[in-house]
Amino acid sequence: PESVSFGSAYPNPFNPSTKIDFELPYDSEVIIEVFDINGKKIETLLDAVFDAGYHAAVWRADRYSSGIYFIKMDVSSDKGIDYNGVQKLMLIK
């Protein structure tokens, strides 16, 4: 990949899990967190260093109620690449 990409979660709306694809041009630290509609962090999906390339995270939301949630991705690397992105998700049970 030539740049950081935060792919759209699929499926969305979802039940009970959704997949989030992301791309990294360099080895980078990636943090992906889930927030509820009130902005409270409810889960950290990833907090690790990933090699350059194509990756995915899966959010299994079995224990959460239907509603709107937000997925936030923060990326930082030694190459000066910084990225912040947010997506809105809808869990329907």
C-alpha positions in Angstrom: 0.0 0.0 0.0 1.1 3.6 -0.7 -0.8 5.2 2.2 -2.7 4.3 5.4 -6.3 3.2 4.6 -9.1 2.5 7.0 -11.6 0.4 5.1 -15.3 0.6 5.7 -16.5 -2.0 8.2 -18.4 -4.9 6.5 -21.2 -5.7 7.0 -22.7 -2.5 8.4 -25.3 -2.7 9.9 -24.2 -6.0 11.4 -25.1 -8.8 13.8 -23.1 -10.1 15.7 -19.7 -9.3 14.1 -18.1 -7.0 11.5 -14.7 -6.9 9.8 -12.6 -3.8 9.6 -9.8 -3.8 6.9 -6.8 -1.5 7.1 -3.6 -1.0 5.1 -0.2 0.2 6.2 2.6 1.5 4.0 5.2 1.0 6.8 5.5 -0.9 10.0 3.2 1.0 12.4 1.6 0.9 15.8 -2.2 0.5 15.4 -4.8 1.1 18.0 -8.4 0.3 17.2 -11.0 1.1 19.8 -14.8 0.9 20.0 -16.9 3.6 21.6 -20.6 3.7 22.4 -23.0 6.5 21.4 -22.1 8.5 24.6 -18.4 8.4 23.7 -17.4 5.9 26.3 -14.7 3.5 25.3 -16.1 0.0 25.6 -13.5 -2.2 24.0 -9.9 -2.1 22.5 -9.8 -4.4 19.4 -6.1 -3.9 18.6 -3.1 -2.3 20.3 0.0 -3.6 18.6 2.7 -3.0 16.0 1.9 -4.4 12.5 4.1 -5.0 9.5 3.4 -3.0 6.4 0.7 -4.6 4.3 -3.0 -5.5 4.4 -4.7 -6.4 7.7 -8.1 -6.8 9.3 -9.7 -6.7 12.7 -13.0 -8.3 13.7 -15.4 -6.9 16.3 -17.6 -9.6 17.8 -20.4 -7.6 19.5 -22.4 -10.5 21.0 -22.5 -9.0 24.5 -23.5 -5.5 23.4 -27.0 -4.2 22.8 -28.4 -2.9 19.5 -27.4 0.7 18.7 -24.9 3.0 17.2 -21.2 2.5 17.9 -18.0 4.2 16.7 -14.7 2.5 15.7 -11.6 4.7 16.0 -8.2 3.8 14.4 -5.0 5.6 15.4 -1.8 4.8 13.5 1.7 6.0 14.1 5.1 4.9 12.7 8.8 5.8 12.8 8.4 7.1 9.3 6.3 10.0 10.5 3.0 8.5 9.3 0.2 9.5 11.6 -3.4 8.7 10.9 -6.7 9.1 12.8 -10.0 7.8 11.5 -13.5 7.2 12.9 -16.4 5.1 11.5 -20.0 4.8 12.6 -21.4 1.3 13.0 -24.9 0.0 13.6 -25.5 -3.2 15.6 -28.9 -4.7 15.0 -30.0 -7.7 17.0 
